[in-house]
């Protein structure tokens, strides 16, 4: 039995990223930003 129903949500930040050659705003997790999975604009 779990004592609490705690959830571990992703740490999302709203940043400008480059996708398909153009800059756009998106919610990206900080782990993806640190590991360079997403290119910041």
One Martini backbone bead per residue (centre of mass of N, CA, C, O) as a GRO file, in nm:
protein
   41
    1UNK     BB    1   0.095   0.037   0.023
    2UNK     BB    2   0.038   0.366  -0.038
    3UNK     BB    3   0.042   0.659   0.135
    4UNK     BB    4   0.084   0.828  -0.131
    5UNK     BB    5  -0.004   1.018  -0.448
    6UNK     BB    6   0.269   1.086  -0.572
    7UNK     BB    7   0.399   1.295  -0.832
    8UNK     BB    8   0.643   1.289  -1.107
    9UNK     BB    9   0.702   1.554  -1.281
   10UNK     BB   10   0.801   1.734  -1.527
   11UNK     BB   11   1.042   1.988  -1.603
   12UNK     BB   12   0.889   2.257  -1.745
   13UNK     BB   13   0.977   2.476  -2.019
   14UNK     BB   14   0.944   2.786  -2.188
   15UNK     BB   15   1.087   2.774  -2.512
   16UNK     BB   16   1.299   2.847  -2.774
   17UNK     BB   17   1.293   2.663  -3.078
   18UNK     BB   18   1.425   2.451  -3.334
   19UNK     BB   19   1.192   2.362  -3.603
   20UNK     BB   20   1.219   2.311  -3.926
   21UNK     BB   21   1.388   2.604  -3.945
   22UNK     BB   22   1.212   2.724  -3.700
   23UNK     BB   23   1.095   2.932  -3.460
   24UNK     BB   24   0.962   2.818  -3.138
   25UNK     BB   25   0.733   2.753  -2.892
   26UNK     BB   26   0.797   2.533  -2.603
   27UNK     BB   27   0.762   2.251  -2.401
   28UNK     BB   28   1.050   2.167  -2.203
   29UNK     BB   29   1.260   1.965  -2.062
   30UNK     BB   30   1.552   1.992  -1.879
   31UNK     BB   31   1.682   1.726  -1.972
   32UNK     BB   32   1.678   1.797  -2.278
   33UNK     BB   33   1.849   2.056  -2.260
   34UNK     BB   34   2.109   1.929  -2.132
   35UNK     BB   35   2.129   1.689  -2.371
   36UNK     BB   36   2.068   1.818  -2.661
   37UNK     BB   37   1.772   1.740  -2.793
   38UNK     BB   38   1.737   2.056  -2.802
   39UNK     BB   39   1.727   2.349  -2.996
   40UNK     BB   40   1.805   2.658  -2.932
   41UNK     BB   41   1.729   2.995  -3.048
   0.00000   0.00000   0.00000
